[in-house]
Structures are given as C-alpha cells and as structure tokens.
Amino acid sequence: MTANLLEIRDLHKRYGPLEVLKGVDCDVRAGEVISIIGSSGSGKTTMLRCVNMLEEFEGGTIRIDGEEIGFTTQGGVRTRKSEREIARQRALTGMAFQQFNLFPHMTAVENVMLGLQLVRKMSRDEARAVGETWLDRVGLLARKDQYPARLSGGQQQRVAIARAIAMSPRLMLFDEVTSALDPELVAEVLQVVGDLAKDGMTMLLVTHEMRFAYEVSSRVIFMNGGRIGEEGNPREMFVAPKTERLADFLKSSRFN
C-alpha cells in the first residue's frame, strides 16, 4: 500500500462569519491525480490554497510527507510556524493558477529560471538548462525567448506550468488552469496536464472540465457546501452518482 503524500484532517476555514470549509478530510497517495469538482463557492479553490498556505486555516491539520504544514500542534494548541519555515514548506508544492502571473519584462525561459536561481540557488546556466528542458516538455522551446505579450493565453499558461514544475515539487496544485482561456486554447493546456499525469506526477486539480476529470483522474472529489459530498472512482461517480446533489451538478455541467 502506498503511503499518503498529502493528508488533510478536519480542515476548517472562515472568512469572517462565513465558514467556507466545514471539516474536510482528504488523503492523496503518491502518483494519484485527484480532481476536485463542484459548484462555485463550494470550497474547492480555498481547499487548494490552504494546502500551500496561501490561505491560513482556523482548524484541522495538513501534512505533506508526514510534515505538518503551516503550524505546529502540541497538546491541541496550534502555533504558526515562522515565515521562513512556511516558505520552505510552500516549496513542497507547485501551483498553477487561473491567471498566468508571468513577469511581463522577462522572456518565457527567464520566467522559468527565476525561482530556480532565487530559491534553488542554481547558477544562471544551470537554471537555463532546466528551464529549456521544461519548456521543451510543454512544447514551447521554440518560443523560449518570447515575452509573455507575444504568447497566446494557452502558451502563457504552459509557461506558468513549466515554471511551477521546474521547481521539482512533491505535489502539483492546479486551480482552474483553463478557465481564463478561449475555448480553442483549452485543449493544449489539458494535453500538458494529462501528459504529466501519465508520467506519475502527484496532482490535486480544481477543474470544471468534466470530461477531462473523468478521463485523467485516479479519484474525483465532489465538494458541496464546504464539505466533501462524494468521492471515488470517476467512472462510478460520473456514470452512477450516489447522491442527488452530484447527479444534479453533472446534469448542469452537461457531462454525458
């Protein structure tokens, strides 16, 4: 049995009086691809952002490789770790967002190189070699010296994915990476994510692409009202949902 890479226990998150996550439990084993689906406001993105401490959560624990993320808990008392320690832990995960967040004054390869030089302390030549390898992997080596403004949205998102994966994270987080793209550009980004899945990269991805989630996922998690409403094998969940709420969601998503 494969050990869990990610363990989430009783995760709670509030924004003022609004409780967005209401006690989420989730395990992800190494090599799994977990798609998180659900309606807007169900807590999908918040859960993802808590994993790498972009959001601070009020209750529960998150562990990566057995290491508690963001806090130290002793005797039921949580103490926030130092910013330096949180930054180190954040490097255990890579994250690709809805927006590409590339630096406009840097070329594609320079965007990928930056973290390798600043965080991994690679020399410029080492960072360039790694950056070019990953741009080649996402089909953009020929555009390595182009600035973001000269790239399509799909190409920019592929650079952003290359930048995150070049840092060798243990776990890759994808937050609706196709939602800001024109429909004709979605397929090229999903192809990259699908290829990474085939290579055995551990992924947690929030997506509204139901067909993609069905085809690529080891498991699917359906979020409903801040809780996990249903989870399991995508073929079972999508073809024969156990809850009426998931059945209604899939119908509204036009999955067939």
N, C-alpha and C positions, 0 to 999 in steps of 0.2 A: 504494500500500500504506500502510495506516495505521500510524503509529509506535506502539510499545508504550507504554502508560501505566505499567504495572507490569511489572517484570522481577525474577524470583526465580531465583537461581542457586545450586545445590549447598547448599541450606538444611539445616542440622543443628541439632537441639535435643535436649538431655538434661534429664531430671530425675533427678539423682544417677546411678546406674548404668543407668537406663532411657533408651535412645535412642528418642525419640518421632518425630523427623523424621530420615530417613536419606539426605539428599541430594536434595531436591525442586527441580525446575526448573519454572518456570511463567511464561508471558507472558500479559498481558491488554492488549488493544488498547482504545483509547478507544471507548466506546459498547457494548462487549461486556458480556454478562451470563453469568458463569461460575458454575455450580452445582457445589458440592463435596459428593459423597456418599460413603458408606462406613460401615462398622460402627463402633460405639463403640470408642474407643481407637486408631483408625486414624491420628490426627494432624490431623483436619480443623480443629477449633477452634484447636489450637496453631498451625497454619499461619496462620490468620487473625489471631491475637493477635500473632504475630511481625511481621506487616505494619505494624502501628501501634505496635510496641514495648511492648505490654502484657506481652509475654514477651521476654526477652533471649535471643538465639540464639547458639550457640557457633561456628558456622561458616557460610560462604556469604555472599551479598550480596543485599540487597533494594534495588531502585531504583524511585522514582516520578518520572516525567518526567525520567529520567536522573540524578536526585539520589540518592546513596547514603543509605539510611535507618539512623539509629542509630549508625553507625560511619564512620570514615574509614580506608580501606585504602590503605597505601602500602608498596610492596616486600614485599607479603604479610603485613604487620603491621597488625592491626586496633586502632584506638583509639576508645573510646567517645566520642561527642560530648557536649557539655555538656547538662545538663538543660534549659536554656533553648532550645537548638537542637533537641533532641528534641521538646520541647513544640511548637515551631513546625512541625516536620515532622509531628507527630501530627495537626495541624490539616488536613493534606492529605487525610486520610481521615475519614470519619464512620463510626460503628459503632453498630449496634443489637444488643442482647444478648438472651439468653433471658429474663432478668428486666428489668423496665422501668426500674428505678433512677430513678424520678421523685422529686423532693423533695416530701414529703407536705404541707409547710406552704405550698407555692406552688400557684397555680392552673395550669391547663393552659397558658395563654398565658405566664405568668411562668416556667414551666419552659423553654419555648422561648426566651424572651427572655434568660435568664441568660447563656448563652455569647456571645450577640451583644453584650451590654453589656460583659462581662468580657474577652473575647478579641478580638472585632471592634471594640470601643470605640465602639459605636453609642450614640446618645442613647436615653433610655427611649422616646421617641415613635417613633424610627426602628425600634428593636427590636420594639416592639409592632406596628407596621405589618407588618414582615416575619413576625413570629410569627403574626399573624392570617391573613396570606396562606397560610402553610403549613398552619395548622390547617384553613383552608377547603379546601386541596388534599387533605387526608386526611379530609375530611368531618366535621370537629369544630368548626367555627367557632361553632356554637350552644352548645357546651359549654366555650367558652374560659375562663369564669370559675369553672368547677367545680374542686374539689380532687380529687386522684387517688382518694381514698377513695370519691368519688361516681361514679367512672367504672368501667365494666366492664374486664376484663383486656384485651380487644381494643381498647377505646378508649385505655387507658393505653399499649399498645404503639404505637398510631398516633401518640400524642403524642410518644413516645420517638423514633419515626422522623422526625416533623416537626422535633423538636429537633436531630437529627443533620444532616438535610438543609438546614436553615435556615442552617447554617454554611458552605454552598457548598463542600463537599469535592470534590476531584478524583475520588475513588474512595469508593464506599459499601460497607461491610462489614456483612453480616447473619449473625449467629450463631444459628441455630435459633430464629428470632424467633416461631415458633408453638408451640414445644414446651411452654411453660408455660400454654397457653390451653386452655380447654374446647373440644371439637371444634366446637361450633356457632359459636365466635368466630374460628376459623382463617380462614375464607373472607374475612372483611372485611379482615384484615391482608394476606393474599395478594393481594387485589384492589389494595391500595395499592402493594405492591411491583411487581406486574405493570404497573400504570399508569406507575410510574417507569421501568420497563424500556422501555415503549413510547415514553417521552419521550427516550430515549437516554442515560440515566444509566449510567455505568460501575459495575458491581456484581460483587462476589465474595460468594457466599452459600452458607453451610453449611446444608443442609436435609435433612430426612427425608421431605419431601413429594415423592414421586417423580413423581406426575402433574404437579405444578407445575413441577418441574425439567425435565420433558420438554417442557412447553408453552412455557416462558418463556426457556429458556437458548439462548445462542449456542453454547456448548460446555458439556460436562459433564466434570468430573474425578472419577474414582473412586480414592479413597485406600485403600490396602491395606497394613497393617503399616508405616506411616511412609513409604511411597513412593507415587508415582502408578502405580497398577496399569493404568489405561487412561484415555484421554481422547479426546474427539472430538465429532462432531455427535450431539446427543441422540437423534435418530431412528435413527441407525445403532447407537449404543451400547445403547439400550433394546430395540430390536427384534432386533438380531443382535449380541449381545456377543461380543467376540473371545476373552475369557478365561473359563475355567470359574468362576473366583472371582467375577467380576461377574455371571455368569449365576445363580450360587447366591444372591448378595446380592439381586438383583432378585426372585428367586423368594421369598425370605424376606420381602421388603418388600411382597409381594403386588401388584407392578406388573403390570397387564395392560391 
